[in-house]
């Protein structure tokens, strides 16, 4: 279903949950239900859409550093995916079709011309799916692009992944399992392994802020889908690479310290003729940890 209306802009007041701009709400219909999707604008000029990575702690706030740099020359628009951040978190059966349709409707209803997009992590697949349609994107930047969720990377079978997903979705046991995997100690462990390079940045305040994101009502449903591979936009590397057979300027930014399995996927994309590639410090969270370095290569690409 298509999207409905946008409410007037309001000044953001939730410290740490935003990019420091104007918060807006987008009403979106999916299978007869209306959901509120939160997004935020900052700066003036030609719009650039910023899409955060899918994760247990996904929020548009992770794009703040990048938004601040890009907003000096562009109007940045940062989105909280449905089920994440400050958007509604209904107990849906989260699957790729939801995010394909949401992104298509949001872009159609919010922008009047093809726009540039900067997408992190798993958002890359959804951007490239939409790139198969004409006159949507003008330029595409993919930061540490991925298409395999954690369970897929680990080689878990679909039945096992589905069983775990349903356990996390269950009322009592599911909440207990989710809480066990969102403790400060566990979040710090995961950030130190796969997301940030500089562990000194993983202060108690930083981790506490990330944990607050996980404690919202309904917070476990969409992350459970991501972790168990339910939100993987494609089922193979071949299918992922096929999405890049489009006539659009594309830049891929590779994290030099990313896990080997993720690096292999990024390098496979970077090897496609015509794609511009930059390698920067960082791993899967480099769009947040090394935002200034990312902006330094993204701005010339957007301006070219």
C-alpha positions in Angstrom: 0.0 0.0 0.0 1.1 3.6 -0.6 1.9 6.1 2.1 -0.5 8.7 3.3 0.4 12.0 4.9 3.3 13.9 6.5 2.8 15.8 9.7 4.4 19.3 10.1 8.0 19.4 11.2 8.9 19.7 14.8 12.2 20.5 16.5 13.8 17.3 17.9 14.0 17.1 21.7 15.2 13.6 22.3 18.9 14.1 22.9 21.0 11.4 21.4 18.2 9.9 19.3 18.5 12.3 16.4 20.7 14.1 14.0 20.0 17.6 15.4 17.4 18.6 12.8 13.7 18.8 12.3 11.8 15.6 13.2 8.9 14.6 11.0 6.4 11.8 10.9 5.3 9.8 7.8 2.1 7.8 8.0 2.4 4.6 6.0 -0.1 1.9 5.3 0.9 -1.8 5.2 -1.8 -4.4 4.8 -4.6 -2.1 6.0 -2.7 -0.8 9.0 -1.3 2.7 9.4 2.2 3.0 11.0 4.2 6.0 11.9 7.7 6.2 10.4 10.0 8.9 11.9 12.5 10.8 9.8 14.5 14.0 10.2 15.8 16.8 8.0 18.8 19.0 8.4 20.4 21.6 6.2 19.2 23.2 3.0 19.6 22.5 -0.7 19.4 19.4 -2.8 18.2 16.4 -0.7 20.3 13.4 0.2 18.6 10.4 1.9 20.6 8.7 4.7 19.6 5.1 5.6 21.0 3.5 8.8 22.2 -0.1 8.9 19.8 -2.7 10.2 20.9 -3.9 13.7 19.6 -4.4 17.2 20.4 -0.8 17.9 19.5 0.7 14.5 18.6 4.4 14.6 19.0 7.4 12.4 21.2 8.9 15.2 24.0 6.7 14.0 24.1 8.9 10.9 24.5 12.1 12.9 28.2 12.7 12.3 27.8 12.2 8.6 24.6 14.3 8.5 26.4 17.2 10.1 29.1 17.2 7.5 26.8 16.8 4.5 24.2 19.3 5.8 26.8 22.1 5.1 26.0 21.6 1.4 22.8 19.6 1.2 19.5 18.9 2.9 20.0 15.6 4.5 17.0 13.4 5.3 17.6 10.5 7.8 15.1 7.7 8.3 14.3 5.4 11.1 13.2 2.1 9.6 9.8 0.7 10.7 10.5 -1.5 13.8 13.6 0.5 14.7 14.6 3.8 16.2 11.7 6.1 17.0 9.4 4.6 14.3 6.6 2.4 15.3 7.6 -1.1 16.4 4.6 -3.3 15.8 4.8 -7.1 16.2 4.8 -7.8 12.5 6.3 -10.7 10.6 9.1 -8.5 9.4 10.3 -9.5 5.9 12.0 -7.9 2.9 8.7 -7.0 1.2 7.9 -4.6 4.1 11.1 -2.6 3.6 11.0 -2.7 -0.2 7.6 -1.2 -0.2 8.3 1.3 2.6 11.4 2.7 0.9 9.6 2.9 -2.4 6.6 4.7 -1.0 8.6 7.1 1.2 10.9 8.2 -1.6 7.9 8.6 -4.0 5.9 10.7 -1.5 8.8 12.8 -0.1 10.8 13.7 -3.1 9.8 15.2 -6.5 13.0 14.3 -8.3 15.7 11.6 -8.3 17.8 11.9 -5.2 21.2 10.8 -3.9 21.2 8.2 -1.2 23.8 7.1 1.4 23.0 3.7 2.8 24.8 1.6 5.5 25.0 -2.1 5.9 21.9 -4.1 5.0 20.2 -1.0 3.7 22.3 -1.4 0.6 20.3 -4.3 -0.8 17.0 -2.4 -0.5 18.5 0.7 -2.2 19.8 -1.5 -5.1 16.4 -3.2 -5.4 14.8 0.2 -5.8 17.5 1.2 -8.3 16.0 -1.3 -10.7 13.2 1.3 -11.2 14.0 4.4 -13.3 14.3 7.9 -12.0 14.5 7.1 -8.3 18.2 7.6 -7.4 20.6 10.1 -8.9 23.7 8.8 -7.1 24.2 5.9 -4.7 26.8 5.6 -1.8 26.9 2.3 0.0 29.0 2.2 3.2 30.1 -1.3 4.3 27.3 -2.9 2.3 26.1 -6.3 3.4 23.3 -8.6 2.4 23.7 -11.5 4.9 22.4 -11.2 8.5 24.4 -12.8 11.4 22.7 -16.2 11.3 23.2 -16.4 7.5 26.9 -15.6 8.0 27.1 -18.3 10.6 25.6 -20.8 8.3 22.5 -21.5 10.3 19.8 -23.4 8.5 16.5 -21.7 7.7 14.5 -24.0 10.1 16.9 -23.2 13.0 16.8 -19.5 12.2 13.1 -19.6 12.1 12.8 -21.4 15.4 15.0 -18.9 17.1 13.1 -16.0 15.6 9.8 -17.5 16.8 11.3 -18.0 20.3 12.3 -14.3 20.5 8.8 -13.3 19.3 7.1 -15.3 22.0 5.7 -13.2 24.9 7.7 -14.4 28.0 10.6 -16.5 26.9 11.2 -14.2 23.9 11.5 -11.1 26.1 13.9 -12.9 28.4 16.1 -14.1 25.5 16.1 -10.6 24.0 17.1 -9.0 27.3 19.9 -11.5 27.7 21.3 -10.4 24.3 20.9 -6.6 25.0 22.8 -6.3 28.3 25.5 -3.7 28.4 28.2 -6.3 28.5 26.8 -8.2 25.5 26.4 -4.9 23.5 30.0 -3.9 24.3 31.2 -7.3 23.2 29.4 -7.1 19.8 30.5 -3.6 19.2 34.1 -4.5 20.0 34.0 -7.5 17.6 32.2 -6.2 14.6 31.1 -2.6 14.7 33.8 -0.3 16.2 37.6 -0.5 15.8 38.5 1.9 18.7 37.3 0.2 21.8 38.1 3.3 23.8 35.0 4.8 22.3 32.8 2.2 23.8 32.4 4.1 27.1 29.7 3.2 29.6 27.7 6.2 28.4 28.0 5.2 24.8 26.8 1.6 25.6 24.1 2.8 27.9 22.8 5.0 25.1 22.8 2.1 22.7 21.0 -0.1 25.3 18.2 2.5 25.7 17.4 2.0 22.0 16.8 -1.7 22.6 14.4 -1.1 25.5 11.5 0.5 23.7 8.1 -1.3 23.6 8.1 -3.9 20.8 11.9 -3.5 20.3 12.6 -7.2 19.8 10.5 -8.0 16.8 12.4 -6.3 13.9 15.9 -7.0 15.3 15.0 -10.7 15.7 14.1 -10.8 12.0 17.4 -9.1 11.0 19.6 -11.3 13.2 18.1 -14.5 12.0 18.4 -13.6 8.3 14.7 -12.9 7.7 15.6 -9.4 6.4 18.3 -10.5 4.0 17.2 -8.8 0.7 18.6 -11.6 -1.5 19.5 -15.2 -1.0 22.9 -15.3 -2.8 25.9 -13.2 -3.7 25.1 -13.7 -7.4 21.6 -12.2 -6.8 23.2 -9.3 -4.9 25.8 -8.5 -7.6 23.1 -8.7 -10.2 21.4 -5.7 -8.6 24.4 -3.6 -9.6 23.8 -3.9 -13.3 22.3 -0.4 -13.5 23.5 2.8 -15.2 24.0 5.0 -12.1 27.0 6.5 -10.4 27.7 4.2 -7.4 30.4 4.5 -4.7 31.2 1.6 -2.4 33.1 2.3 0.8 34.9 -0.7 2.3 35.9 -0.9 5.9 39.6 -2.0 6.1 39.0 -3.9 9.4 35.7 -5.5 8.6 35.2 -9.2 9.3 36.6 -11.4 6.5 33.2 -12.7 5.4 31.8 -9.2 5.1 35.0 -7.9 3.4 34.6 -10.6 0.8 31.1 -9.4 -0.1 32.2 -5.8 -0.2 35.2 -6.6 -2.5 32.9 -8.6 -4.8 30.8 -5.5 -5.3 33.8 -3.2 -5.6 35.2 -5.4 -8.4 32.2 -4.7 -10.6 33.4 -2.4 -13.5 32.3 1.2 -13.2 31.8 1.3 -9.4 33.9 3.8 -7.5 35.6 2.3 -4.5 37.1 3.8 -1.4 38.7 1.9 1.5 38.6 3.6 4.9 39.5 2.7 8.5 36.7 0.9 10.3 34.5 -2.1 10.2 30.7 -2.5 10.0 30.0 0.7 11.9 32.4 2.9 10.0 29.6 5.3 8.9 29.3 6.2 12.6 32.8 5.7 14.0 34.6 7.4 11.1 31.8 9.8 9.9 34.3 12.6 9.1 36.4 10.3 6.9 33.3 9.0 5.1 32.0 12.5 4.5 35.4 13.5 3.1 35.0 11.0 0.2 31.2 11.2 -0.1 31.0 15.0 -0.7 33.2 15.1 -3.8 31.3 12.2 -5.2 27.9 13.9 -4.6 29.3 17.2 -6.1 30.8 15.6 -9.2 
